[in-house]
Amino acid sequence: MRDTRYEILVWLPSPMGDAILCTPALRAIRRYFKSSRITFFANSVVRQLLSPNRFSDAWLLHHGKNPFAIAKILKERKFTHAILFKNSFASGLASFLAKIPSRIGYAREGRGFMLTDKLYPPKATEGKFKPISMIDYYLAIASWLGCDTADRNLELLIDPKDEEKVKAALPELTNHVDPIVVIVPGGAFGPSKCWQSLRFAQTADWMINNYGARVFISVSSAHTEKKIAKEICNSSEHELLNLADRPISVGQLKSLFSIADLVISNDTGPRHIAIALHRKLITLFGPNDPAWTDTGYEEEIQIIGNAPCAPCQKPICKEKQHLCMNSISVEIVCDAAKKLLEDSQKNSALKADLKFVEMSKSFFVDSEYKTEFNKLGLTSVDAVFSFSDALNLTKENLASYRSRWQFETNSPPATLFLKRYDLPPVLVQLKNWLLSRKLISCGLRDRDAASKLAAAGINTPKTISYGEKWGTFLEKRSFIITEKIPNAQSLERRLPDYFNSPITPENLKLRRTFITRLAAFIKNFHQTKYCHRDLYFSHIFYSDNGEFYLIDLARTFKPFFFARRFRIKDIAQLHYSAPRSSFSRTDRLRFYLGFAGRDKLIQKDKIFIRKVVTKAERMAQHDTKHGRPVPFANCQC
């Protein structure tokens, strides 16, 4: 099949982003059908976008939407194959009417009967389309044809003539030394994808103030996008380069992107230009699931809006407030920009904090507590470290650079816990950086773990405030303030009453349910790839409404090596701290079964348990030597 000369029509998708996400499939088809003539059928924007390219021999421009008129044009070309990446009914009908012998595409939009080779998009259990990357969606068609689909990289080429033209149109690009930043604030999908114009302006000002950046605002010719660009430029303290006032072609836009040091974009088509041209990129997600456009690109940081209604997939927000995009703060975007420009972080997804405000430099507070913190004088990092109107919870064995405090607020009424880190030793900081695989302060390491675990569905204390202060190279001080978990106590202090009540069938049933749910909670925690390293009963809280919470996350990390060893240590700490008087050998085995997700232990589990018990016994020997009680002693495990 691949050695025969065919006349192949490839009907490309219309949206800019989809056309770029299609390029891995186009490359695979070209490599497979080396002897055939491949003609791309698309609108003029997609042709400009994908020109020049190495995948086609000819172009056929899409004029109008009448499938009968299109069918007449296609019939004249005598195509042997039609590969339909466009999902429309019209594309299926036109290919059918043109009597193209082989018609391949997805059986969607009621066109399945018109195709000779049909693929079906995967669906979730509720009947909706399952979110998968459009790269894989299009590659599935290439795979159906027999192509090698291992290469998922997006690809765009630059016309040298466009390079010359864009430099002539934008002389600011000539002999530039400072970073070039392109901001893409629009989105053809609809306004629900758009971040606030004021926040884009504040981000642009931060880039200019901190890096001397040349900031370009890139929008389409649509009236709404021109309006957005004007709002950003009017809100900025600096002069921004508005491409709405100096329009350039799609080819020239690619040339501009190709020399950009950073692109900051809503989840819209030009984002994929940046990926295809290997630019550093920040993408802001709100109503749409990032899984649809996942590329695995190394130089991108995705910032995902945090709202209970997201992802809704709606072009216009139906809520009173645009929660998902409003949850993305200027601070989190600027922090991501810093990490990319300074090569300290790549390929990550950040869940946006919903309502943190920056009260002073590197000092952030939940907006609900802003007024109360002003009354308490907590307005800066230094103020937090001089704050003394609190109960000192610092223990004797706590490292000297660490301290813990408890204080109350009136509006809203709450009990808050403050953890401070003052001049952490160099070795401690280096270890933190190594474990986190990035430059991070002690306080923000705690906060970072809490945020990511919460995003993964693991209950953690609510963060109220955090901040840090750095010297030239090292952290000077940092802190995190969290809210007391309502109506909850640690398992060390109090287990549910049925553990210490007379044994009855009802109490036994409640105990077993509790142990099974605890095992599921720890299993879900480990499935995030995090390990705690202090997973004692004192650090697991249980609320009156039956929810587990994980606290004291200062040592939590994702092991790069020896992950199983750290999981064994976590479970050994649980085993060690579970009191013998409340947890029998059978209870412990029930926990291990729940943790392993099996009805019966296999050899692998038995080995794991032996290592857990051995580790716990070593811990017991150490505590016995120092005259400390051992909770699980004599449990005959």
VEXDREN-2710 file (C-alpha; in Angstrom, 1 decimal):
% VEXDREN-2710
k/r/px/py/pz
1/MET/0.0/0.0/0.0
2/ARG/2.7/2.5/0.9
3/ASP/4.8/1.8/-2.3
4/THR/1.8/2.6/-4.6
5/ARG/1.2/6.1/-5.9
6/TYR/-2.1/7.3/-4.6
7/GLU/-3.9/10.7/-4.8
8/ILE/-4.6/11.5/-1.2
9/LEU/-6.8/14.3/0.1
10/VAL/-6.1/15.3/3.7
11/TRP/-9.0/17.5/5.0
12/LEU/-7.5/19.5/7.8
13/PRO/-9.4/20.8/10.9
14/SER/-10.2/24.5/10.8
15/PRO/-9.2/25.8/14.3
16/MET/-5.6/27.0/14.4
17/GLY/-4.8/25.0/17.5
18/ASP/-6.3/21.8/16.1
19/ALA/-4.3/22.2/12.8
20/ILE/-1.1/22.4/14.8
21/LEU/-2.0/19.4/17.0
22/CYS/-2.6/17.5/13.8
23/THR/1.0/17.9/12.6
24/PRO/2.4/14.7/14.2
25/ALA/-0.3/12.7/12.3
26/LEU/0.5/14.6/9.1
27/ARG/4.2/13.8/9.5
28/ALA/3.4/10.1/10.1
29/ILE/1.2/10.0/6.9
30/ARG/3.9/11.6/4.8
31/ARG/6.5/9.2/6.0
32/TYR/4.3/6.2/5.2
33/PHE/2.9/7.3/1.8
34/LYS/6.3/8.4/0.4
35/SER/5.3/7.6/-3.2
36/SER/1.9/9.2/-3.1
37/ARG/0.7/12.7/-3.9
38/ILE/-0.8/14.4/-0.8
39/THR/-3.0/17.4/-1.1
40/PHE/-4.0/19.4/1.9
41/PHE/-7.5/20.9/2.0
42/ALA/-8.0/23.8/4.4
43/ASN/-8.9/27.5/4.8
44/SER/-6.4/30.3/4.1
45/VAL/-5.4/30.8/7.8
46/VAL/-4.5/27.1/8.2
47/ARG/-2.6/27.2/4.9
48/GLN/-0.5/30.2/6.1
49/LEU/0.0/28.5/9.5
50/LEU/1.3/25.2/8.0
51/SER/3.3/26.8/5.2
52/PRO/6.0/25.9/4.4
53/ASN/5.8/22.2/5.4
54/ARG/7.3/18.9/4.6
55/PHE/4.1/17.0/4.6
56/SER/2.1/17.9/1.4
57/ASP/2.7/18.2/-2.3
58/ALA/-0.2/20.6/-3.0
59/TRP/-2.8/22.8/-1.4
60/LEU/-6.5/23.1/-2.2
61/LEU/-8.1/26.1/-0.6
62/HIS/-11.5/25.8/1.2
63/HIS/-13.8/28.4/-0.4
64/GLY/-17.3/28.4/1.1
65/LYS/-19.2/25.7/3.0
66/ASN/-21.4/24.2/0.3
67/PRO/-20.7/20.5/0.4
68/PHE/-22.1/20.0/-3.1
69/ALA/-19.8/22.7/-4.6
70/ILE/-16.8/21.2/-2.7
71/ALA/-17.7/17.7/-3.9
72/LYS/-17.6/18.9/-7.6
73/ILE/-14.1/20.3/-7.1
74/LEU/-12.9/17.1/-5.3
75/LYS/-14.3/14.9/-8.0
76/GLU/-12.3/16.6/-10.7
77/ARG/-9.1/15.8/-8.8
78/LYS/-9.8/12.1/-8.9
79/PHE/-8.6/11.4/-5.3
80/THR/-8.2/7.8/-4.3
81/HIS/-8.2/8.5/-0.5
82/ALA/-9.8/11.1/1.7
83/ILE/-8.4/11.4/5.2
84/LEU/-10.8/13.5/7.2
85/PHE/-9.3/15.1/10.2
86/LYS/-12.2/17.6/10.2
87/ASN/-15.1/16.1/12.1
88/SER/-18.0/17.9/10.3
89/PHE/-20.9/16.3/8.5
90/ALA/-20.2/18.4/5.5
91/SER/-16.7/17.0/5.1
92/GLY/-18.1/13.5/5.1
93/LEU/-20.9/14.4/2.6
94/ALA/-18.6/16.2/0.2
95/SER/-16.1/13.2/0.1
96/PHE/-19.0/10.8/-0.4
97/LEU/-20.6/12.8/-3.2
98/ALA/-17.1/13.1/-4.9
99/LYS/-17.1/9.3/-4.9
100/ILE/-13.6/9.1/-3.4
101/PRO/-13.1/5.3/-3.0
102/SER/-11.5/5.3/0.4
103/ARG/-12.9/7.7/3.1
104/ILE/-11.3/7.6/6.5
105/GLY/-12.4/9.5/9.6
106/TYR/-14.2/9.5/12.9
107/ALA/-17.9/8.4/12.8
108/ARG/-19.2/11.6/14.3
109/GLU/-21.8/14.3/13.5
110/GLY/-24.0/11.6/11.9
111/ARG/-21.6/11.0/9.0
112/GLY/-20.6/7.4/9.8
113/PHE/-22.5/5.8/6.9
114/MET/-20.6/8.0/4.4
115/LEU/-17.2/6.6/5.5
116/THR/-15.5/3.5/4.3
117/ASP/-13.2/3.3/7.3
118/LYS/-14.6/4.5/10.6
119/LEU/-13.0/5.3/14.0
120/TYR/-14.9/5.9/17.2
121/PRO/-13.7/8.4/19.7
122/PRO/-13.4/7.0/23.3
123/LYS/-16.3/7.7/25.6
124/ALA/-16.5/7.8/29.4
125/THR/-19.1/5.7/31.3
126/GLU/-21.6/8.6/31.3
127/GLY/-21.6/8.7/27.5
128/LYS/-19.6/11.9/27.0
129/PHE/-16.4/12.0/25.0
130/LYS/-13.5/11.0/27.1
131/PRO/-10.8/13.8/27.4
132/ILE/-7.8/12.6/25.5
133/SER/-5.1/14.7/23.8
134/MET/-6.0/15.8/20.3
135/ILE/-2.5/14.7/19.3
136/ASP/-3.4/11.1/20.1
137/TYR/-6.9/11.6/18.6
138/TYR/-5.5/12.5/15.2
139/LEU/-2.6/10.0/15.4
140/ALA/-5.2/7.2/15.8
141/ILE/-6.3/7.9/12.2
142/ALA/-2.7/7.7/11.1
143/SER/-2.3/4.5/13.1
144/TRP/-5.4/3.0/11.4
145/LEU/-3.7/3.6/8.1
146/GLY/-0.6/1.6/9.3
147/CYS/1.7/4.6/10.0
148/ASP/4.3/4.7/12.7
149/THR/2.9/7.1/15.3
150/ALA/5.6/7.1/17.9
151/ASP/6.6/10.8/17.2
152/ARG/4.2/13.1/19.0
153/ASN/6.2/16.4/18.6
154/LEU/4.4/19.4/17.0
155/GLU/6.1/20.9/14.1
156/LEU/6.0/24.3/12.3
157/LEU/8.5/25.8/9.8
158/ILE/9.3/29.4/9.2
159/ASP/9.5/31.1/5.8
160/PRO/12.8/33.2/5.7
161/LYS/10.8/35.9/3.9
162/ASP/8.5/36.2/6.9
163/GLU/11.5/36.6/9.1
164/GLU/12.6/39.6/7.1
165/LYS/9.1/41.1/6.9
166/VAL/8.4/40.9/10.6
167/LYS/11.7/42.6/11.5
168/ALA/10.8/45.4/9.1
169/ALA/7.3/45.7/10.5
170/LEU/8.6/45.5/14.1
171/PRO/11.9/47.3/14.4
172/GLU/11.8/46.8/18.2
173/LEU/13.0/43.2/17.4
174/THR/16.3/44.4/16.0
175/ASN/19.4/44.0/18.2
176/HIS/17.3/43.2/21.2
177/VAL/19.1/42.2/24.4
178/ASP/16.3/42.0/27.0
179/PRO/13.7/39.2/26.9
180/ILE/11.0/39.3/24.3
181/VAL/7.6/38.3/25.8
182/VAL/4.5/37.7/23.8
183/ILE/1.1/37.8/25.6
184/VAL/-1.9/36.2/23.9
185/PRO/-5.0/37.5/25.8
186/GLY/-7.7/36.5/23.4
187/GLY/-9.4/33.2/22.4
188/ALA/-11.7/32.3/19.5
189/PHE/-13.5/29.7/21.8
190/GLY/-15.2/32.5/23.8
191/PRO/-14.7/34.9/26.7
192/SER/-14.8/32.1/29.3
193/LYS/-11.1/31.3/28.4
194/CYS/-9.9/34.9/28.8
195/TRP/-7.9/36.1/31.9
196/GLN/-8.6/39.6/33.1
197/SER/-7.1/42.4/31.0
198/LEU/-5.9/44.2/34.1
199/ARG/-4.0/41.2/35.3
200/PHE/-2.3/40.8/31.9
201/ALA/-1.3/44.4/32.2
202/GLN/0.1/43.9/35.7
203/THR/2.0/40.8/34.5
204/ALA/3.5/42.8/31.7
205/ASP/4.5/45.6/34.1
206/TRP/6.2/43.0/36.3
207/MET/8.1/41.5/33.3
208/ILE/9.3/45.0/32.4
209/ASN/10.2/46.0/35.9
210/ASN/12.1/42.8/36.7
211/TYR/13.6/41.8/33.3
212/GLY/13.4/44.9/31.1
213/ALA/11.2/42.8/28.7
214/ARG/9.9/44.0/25.4
215/VAL/6.2/42.9/25.7
216/PHE/4.1/42.3/22.6
217/ILE/0.3/41.9/22.8
218/SER/-0.8/39.5/20.1
219/VAL/-4.5/39.4/19.1
220/SER/-6.5/38.5/16.0
221/SER/-8.3/41.1/13.9
222/ALA/-11.6/40.4/15.7
223/HIS/-13.2/43.5/17.3
224/THR/-13.4/41.8/20.7
225/GLU/-9.7/40.9/20.7
226/LYS/-8.7/44.4/19.6
227/LYS/-10.7/45.7/22.5
228/ILE/-8.9/43.4/24.9
229/ALA/-5.5/44.5/23.6
230/LYS/-6.4/48.2/24.1
231/GLU/-7.6/47.6/27.6
232/ILE/-4.3/45.9/28.5
233/CYS/-2.2/48.7/27.0
234/ASN/-4.3/51.4/28.7
235/SER/-3.9/49.6/32.1
236/SER/-0.2/49.2/31.9
237/GLU/2.3/51.6/33.5
238/HIS/4.6/51.0/30.5
239/GLU/4.4/51.1/26.8
240/LEU/3.4/47.8/25.3
241/LEU/3.6/46.8/21.7
242/ASN/0.1/46.3/20.5
243/LEU/-0.1/44.1/17.4
244/ALA/-3.7/45.2/16.9
245/ASP/-2.2/48.6/15.8
246/ARG/0.5/47.0/13.7
247/PRO/-1.1/43.9/12.2
248/ILE/1.2/41.1/10.8
249/SER/0.4/38.0/8.8
250/VAL/0.2/34.5/10.3
251/GLY/3.6/33.7/8.8
252/GLN/5.1/36.8/10.4
253/LEU/3.4/35.9/13.7
254/LYS/5.2/32.5/13.6
255/SER/8.5/34.4/13.1
256/LEU/7.8/36.6/16.1
257/PHE/7.1/33.6/18.2
258/SER/10.2/31.9/17.1
259/ILE/12.4/34.5/18.7
260/ALA/10.3/35.1/21.8
261/ASP/11.9/34.2/25.2
262/LEU/8.5/33.6/26.8
263/VAL/4.9/33.3/25.6
264/ILE/2.0/33.8/28.1
265/SER/-1.3/32.7/26.6
266/ASN/-4.8/31.7/27.4
267/ASP/-5.7/28.2/26.3
268/THR/-6.0/29.2/22.6
269/GLY/-4.5/28.4/19.2
270/PRO/-1.3/30.5/19.3
271/ARG/-0.3/28.5/22.4
272/HIS/0.5/25.6/20.1
273/ILE/2.6/27.8/17.9
274/ALA/4.8/28.4/20.9
275/ILE/5.1/24.6/21.5
276/ALA/5.7/23.8/17.9
277/LEU/8.5/26.4/17.8
278/HIS/10.0/25.2/21.1
279/ARG/9.4/28.4/23.1
280/LYS/9.0/28.7/26.9
281/LEU/5.3/29.0/27.6
282/ILE/2.8/29.7/30.4
283/THR/-0.7/28.6/29.6
284/LEU/-3.8/29.7/31.6
285/PHE/-6.6/27.1/31.8
286/GLY/-10.1/27.8/33.0
287/PRO/-13.3/26.2/31.5
288/ASN/-11.5/23.6/29.4
289/ASP/-9.9/20.3/30.6
290/PRO/-6.1/20.5/29.8
291/ALA/-6.2/16.8/28.9
292/TRP/-7.8/17.7/25.5
293/THR/-4.6/19.6/24.4
294/ASP/-1.9/17.8/26.4
295/THR/1.4/17.7/24.6
296/GLY/3.8/16.7/27.3
297/TYR/5.9/19.7/26.2
298/GLU/9.0/20.2/28.5
299/GLU/9.1/24.0/28.5
300/GLU/5.5/24.7/29.5
301/ILE/4.0/25.6/32.8
302/GLN/0.2/25.1/32.9
303/ILE/-1.8/27.2/35.5
304/ILE/-5.2/25.7/36.0
305/GLY/-8.0/27.8/37.4
306/ASN/-9.5/26.5/40.7
307/ALA/-13.3/26.5/40.8
308/PRO/-15.9/23.9/41.7
309/CYS/-17.7/24.4/38.3
310/ALA/-14.6/23.8/36.2
311/PRO/-14.0/22.4/33.7
312/CYS/-17.4/23.3/32.2
313/GLN/-16.4/23.4/28.5
314/LYS/-18.7/26.5/28.0
315/PRO/-17.6/29.4/25.9
316/ILE/-19.5/31.9/28.1
317/CYS/-19.3/31.7/31.9
318/LYS/-22.8/31.1/33.4
319/GLU/-21.7/32.0/37.0
320/LYS/-22.1/35.4/38.7
321/GLN/-18.3/35.6/38.9
322/HIS/-15.8/34.1/36.5
323/LEU/-14.3/31.9/39.2
324/CYS/-11.9/29.7/37.3
325/MET/-10.0/32.4/35.5
326/ASN/-10.3/34.9/38.4
327/SER/-8.6/32.3/40.7
328/ILE/-5.4/32.7/38.7
329/SER/-3.4/35.5/40.4
330/VAL/-0.8/37.7/38.9
331/GLU/1.6/36.4/41.5
332/ILE/1.4/32.7/40.4
333/VAL/1.9/33.8/36.7
334/CYS/4.9/35.9/37.5
335/ASP/6.3/33.2/39.7
336/ALA/6.0/30.8/36.8
337/ALA/7.6/33.3/34.4
338/LYS/10.5/33.7/36.8
339/LYS/11.0/29.9/37.0
340/LEU/11.0/29.5/33.2
341/LEU/13.2/32.4/32.4
342/GLU/15.7/31.3/35.1
343/ASP/15.4/27.6/34.1
344/SER/14.4/26.5/37.6
345/GLN/11.2/24.6/36.6
346/LYS/9.7/23.0/33.6
347/ASN/6.7/20.8/32.5
348/SER/4.4/21.3/35.4
349/ALA/0.8/22.0/36.2
350/LEU/-0.1/24.4/39.0
351/LYS/-3.5/24.6/40.6
352/ALA/-4.3/28.3/41.1
353/ASP/-5.1/29.5/44.6
354/LEU/-8.5/30.9/44.6
355/LYS/-8.2/34.1/46.6
356/PHE/-4.7/35.0/47.8
357/VAL/-3.6/38.6/47.7
358/GLU/-0.1/40.1/48.0
359/MET/-0.2/42.5/51.0
360/SER/3.5/43.3/50.6
361/LYS/6.6/41.9/48.9
362/SER/6.4/38.1/49.0
363/PHE/3.7/38.1/51.7
364/PHE/0.4/36.5/50.7
365/VAL/-2.8/36.3/52.6
366/ASP/-6.2/34.7/51.9
367/SER/-8.4/37.8/51.0
368/GLU/-10.9/36.8/53.6
369/TYR/-8.3/37.4/56.3
370/LYS/-6.8/40.6/54.9
371/THR/-8.7/43.0/57.2
372/GLU/-8.0/40.9/60.3
373/PHE/-4.3/40.6/59.5
374/ASN/-4.1/44.4/59.1
375/LYS/-5.6/44.7/62.6
376/LEU/-3.1/42.3/64.0
377/GLY/-0.2/44.1/62.3
378/LEU/0.6/41.1/60.1
379/THR/1.4/43.0/57.0
380/SER/4.8/41.8/56.0
381/VAL/7.2/38.9/56.4
382/ASP/9.2/40.8/59.0
383/ALA/6.0/41.6/60.9
384/VAL/5.2/37.9/61.1
385/PHE/8.5/37.2/62.7
386/SER/8.1/39.9/65.3
387/PHE/4.6/38.9/66.1
388/SER/4.3/37.6/69.7
389/ASP/0.6/37.9/70.6
390/ALA/0.3/34.1/70.3
391/LEU/0.7/30.8/72.2
392/ASN/4.1/29.3/71.8
393/LEU/3.8/25.7/70.8
394/THR/7.5/25.1/70.2
395/LYS/8.8/21.8/71.6
396/GLU/12.2/21.3/73.2
397/ASN/13.3/18.9/70.5
398/LEU/12.4/21.2/67.7
399/ALA/15.3/22.6/65.6
400/SER/16.4/26.0/66.8
401/TYR/15.5/27.7/63.4
402/ARG/11.9/26.5/63.6
403/SER/9.1/27.7/65.9
404/ARG/5.4/27.1/66.1
405/TRP/2.6/29.4/67.4
406/GLN/-1.1/29.4/67.8
407/PHE/-3.4/32.5/67.7
408/GLU/-7.0/33.5/67.2
409/THR/-8.8/35.7/64.8
410/ASN/-12.2/37.4/65.2
411/SER/-13.2/38.1/61.6
412/PRO/-13.5/35.4/60.5
413/PRO/-13.4/33.6/63.8
414/ALA/-10.7/30.9/63.6
415/THR/-7.8/29.3/65.3
416/LEU/-4.6/29.6/63.2
417/PHE/-1.2/27.9/63.4
418/LEU/2.0/29.7/62.4
419/LYS/5.2/27.8/61.5
420/ARG/8.3/30.0/61.1
421/TYR/11.7/29.2/59.7
422/ASP/14.4/31.7/60.7
423/LEU/17.8/31.4/59.0
424/PRO/17.6/27.7/58.2
425/PRO/21.1/26.0/58.0
426/VAL/22.7/25.9/54.6
427/LEU/22.6/22.0/54.6
428/VAL/18.8/22.1/55.4
429/GLN/18.2/24.4/52.5
430/LEU/20.3/22.4/50.1
431/LYS/18.5/19.2/51.1
432/ASN/15.1/21.0/50.5
433/TRP/16.2/22.0/47.1
434/LEU/17.4/18.5/46.3
435/LEU/14.2/16.8/47.5
436/SER/12.0/19.4/45.7
437/ARG/14.2/19.5/42.7
438/LYS/13.9/23.3/42.6
439/LEU/14.9/26.4/44.6
440/ILE/12.3/26.7/47.3
441/SER/12.1/28.1/50.9
442/CYS/11.1/25.9/53.9
443/GLY/7.7/27.6/54.3
444/LEU/6.8/27.5/50.7
445/ARG/7.8/23.8/50.5
446/ASP/5.2/23.0/53.1
447/ARG/2.6/25.2/51.3
448/ASP/3.5/23.7/47.9
449/ALA/3.0/20.1/49.1
450/ALA/-0.4/21.1/50.8
451/SER/-1.6/22.7/47.6
452/LYS/-0.7/19.8/45.3
453/LEU/-2.1/17.2/47.7
454/ALA/-5.3/19.2/48.1
455/ALA/-5.6/19.4/44.3
456/ALA/-5.2/15.6/44.2
457/GLY/-8.1/15.1/46.6
458/ILE/-6.0/14.6/49.8
459/ASN/-7.4/16.6/52.7
460/THR/-4.9/19.0/54.2
461/PRO/-5.2/22.1/56.5
462/LYS/-6.3/25.2/54.7
463/THR/-3.5/27.6/54.0
464/ILE/-4.3/31.2/55.1
465/SER/-1.0/33.0/54.6
466/TYR/2.6/32.3/53.4
467/GLY/5.7/34.3/52.7
468/GLU/9.5/34.3/52.3
469/LYS/12.5/36.5/52.4
470/TRP/15.7/35.8/50.6
471/GLY/19.3/36.9/50.8
472/THR/21.6/36.9/47.8
473/PHE/21.5/33.2/47.4
474/LEU/19.9/31.7/50.4
475/GLU/16.6/31.9/52.3
476/LYS/16.6/34.2/55.3
477/ARG/13.2/33.4/56.6
478/SER/9.9/31.9/55.6
479/PHE/6.6/31.0/57.1
480/ILE/3.2/29.4/56.6
481/ILE/-0.1/30.0/58.5
482/THR/-2.8/27.3/58.4
483/GLU/-6.3/27.1/59.7
484/LYS/-7.2/24.6/62.4
485/ILE/-9.1/21.6/61.0
486/PRO/-12.7/22.1/62.2
487/ASN/-14.1/19.5/64.7
488/ALA/-11.1/17.1/64.3
489/GLN/-8.3/15.6/66.4
490/SER/-5.2/13.6/65.7
491/LEU/-5.5/9.8/65.9
492/GLU/-2.8/9.9/68.6
493/ARG/-5.0/11.9/70.9
494/ARG/-8.3/10.3/70.2
495/LEU/-9.7/7.4/68.3
496/PRO/-13.4/7.0/67.7
497/ASP/-15.3/5.7/70.7
498/TYR/-16.0/2.3/69.2
499/PHE/-12.3/1.4/69.5
500/ASN/-12.4/1.6/73.3
501/SER/-16.0/0.5/73.9
502/PRO/-17.2/-3.0/74.7
503/ILE/-16.9/-5.3/71.7
504/THR/-20.3/-5.7/69.9
505/PRO/-21.2/-6.6/66.3
506/GLU/-22.0/-3.0/65.6
507/ASN/-18.7/-1.7/67.1
508/LEU/-16.7/-4.4/65.1
509/LYS/-18.4/-3.3/61.9
510/LEU/-17.5/0.4/62.6
511/ARG/-13.9/-0.5/63.4
512/ARG/-13.5/-2.4/60.2
513/THR/-15.0/0.4/58.2
514/PHE/-12.7/2.9/59.8
515/ILE/-9.6/0.8/59.1
516/THR/-10.6/0.2/55.5
517/ARG/-11.2/3.9/55.0
518/LEU/-7.8/4.8/56.6
519/ALA/-6.1/2.3/54.3
520/ALA/-7.8/3.9/51.3
521/PHE/-6.7/7.3/52.4
522/ILE/-3.1/6.3/52.8
523/LYS/-3.2/4.4/49.5
524/ASN/-4.6/7.5/47.7
525/PHE/-1.9/9.6/49.3
526/HIS/0.9/7.4/48.1
527/GLN/-0.7/7.3/44.6
528/THR/0.1/11.0/44.3
529/LYS/3.8/9.7/44.4
530/TYR/4.4/11.7/47.6
531/CYS/5.8/10.2/50.8
532/HIS/5.4/11.8/54.2
533/ARG/8.4/10.6/56.2
534/ASP/6.5/11.5/59.5
535/LEU/3.4/9.4/59.0
536/TYR/2.6/8.8/62.6
537/PHE/-0.9/8.9/64.2
538/SER/-0.1/12.3/65.5
539/HIS/-0.1/13.7/61.9
540/ILE/-3.4/12.1/60.8
541/PHE/-6.5/13.9/61.9
542/TYR/-10.0/12.5/61.9
543/SER/-13.0/14.8/61.9
544/ASP/-16.5/14.4/63.4
545/ASN/-17.9/14.0/59.9
546/GLY/-15.6/11.1/59.1
547/GLU/-12.9/12.7/57.0
548/PHE/-9.2/12.1/57.3
549/TYR/-6.7/14.9/57.1
550/LEU/-2.9/14.9/56.7
551/ILE/-0.9/17.5/58.5
552/ASP/2.8/18.5/59.1
553/LEU/3.9/18.4/55.5
554/ALA/7.3/20.0/55.9
555/ARG/9.2/16.7/55.1
556/THR/6.8/15.5/52.4
557/PHE/8.4/14.9/49.0
558/LYS/8.3/12.8/45.8
559/PRO/11.2/10.4/45.9
560/PHE/13.2/10.3/42.7
561/PHE/14.9/7.1/43.8
562/PHE/14.0/4.4/46.4
563/ALA/10.3/5.3/46.4
564/ARG/9.3/1.8/47.8
565/ARG/11.7/2.3/50.6
566/PHE/10.1/5.5/51.7
567/ARG/6.6/4.0/51.4
568/ILE/7.7/1.2/53.7
569/LYS/9.0/3.8/56.1
570/ASP/5.6/5.6/56.1
571/ILE/3.7/2.4/56.8
572/ALA/6.1/1.4/59.5
573/GLN/5.5/4.7/61.2
574/LEU/1.8/4.1/61.1
575/HIS/2.3/0.5/62.3
576/TYR/4.5/1.8/65.1
577/SER/2.2/4.5/66.3
578/ALA/-1.0/2.4/66.2
579/PRO/-1.6/1.5/69.9
580/ARG/-1.6/-2.2/70.8
581/SER/-4.7/-1.7/73.0
582/SER/-6.8/-0.5/70.1
583/PHE/-5.4/-2.4/67.0
584/SER/-5.1/-6.1/66.9
585/ARG/-3.0/-8.2/64.6
586/THR/-6.2/-8.8/62.5
587/ASP/-6.8/-5.1/62.3
588/ARG/-3.3/-4.5/61.0
589/LEU/-3.7/-7.2/58.4
590/ARG/-7.0/-5.7/57.3
591/PHE/-5.2/-2.4/56.9
592/TYR/-2.5/-3.9/54.7
593/LEU/-5.1/-5.6/52.6
594/GLY/-6.9/-2.4/52.0
595/PHE/-3.7/-0.6/51.3
596/ALA/-2.6/-3.2/48.8
597/GLY/-6.1/-3.2/47.3
598/ARG/-6.4/-7.0/47.5
599/ASP/-8.7/-9.6/49.2
600/LYS/-5.8/-11.9/50.0
601/LEU/-2.2/-11.2/50.6
602/ILE/0.3/-12.4/47.9
603/GLN/4.0/-13.0/48.3
604/LYS/4.9/-9.4/47.4
605/ASP/2.7/-8.1/50.2
606/LYS/4.2/-10.5/52.7
607/ILE/7.7/-9.3/51.9
608/PHE/6.4/-5.7/52.2
609/ILE/4.9/-6.4/55.6
610/ARG/8.0/-8.1/56.9
611/LYS/10.0/-5.0/56.0
612/VAL/7.5/-2.8/57.7
613/VAL/7.6/-4.8/60.9
614/THR/11.4/-4.9/60.9
615/LYS/11.5/-1.1/60.4
616/ALA/9.0/-0.6/63.3
617/GLU/11.0/-2.9/65.6
618/ARG/14.2/-0.9/65.0
619/MET/12.3/2.3/65.9
620/ALA/11.0/0.6/69.0
621/GLN/14.5/-0.4/70.1
622/HIS/15.7/3.1/69.7
623/ASP/12.8/4.5/71.8
624/THR/13.2/1.8/74.4
625/LYS/16.9/2.7/74.7
626/HIS/15.9/6.3/75.4
627/GLY/13.2/5.4/77.9
628/ARG/10.2/6.3/75.6
629/PRO/7.1/4.2/75.4
630/VAL/6.4/2.1/72.3
631/PRO/2.7/2.3/71.2
632/PHE/2.6/-1.0/69.3
633/ALA/4.7/-3.0/71.7
634/ASN/3.8/-6.7/72.2
635/CYS/1.2/-6.6/69.4
636/GLN/2.5/-10.0/68.2
637/CYS/2.7/-8.9/64.6
END
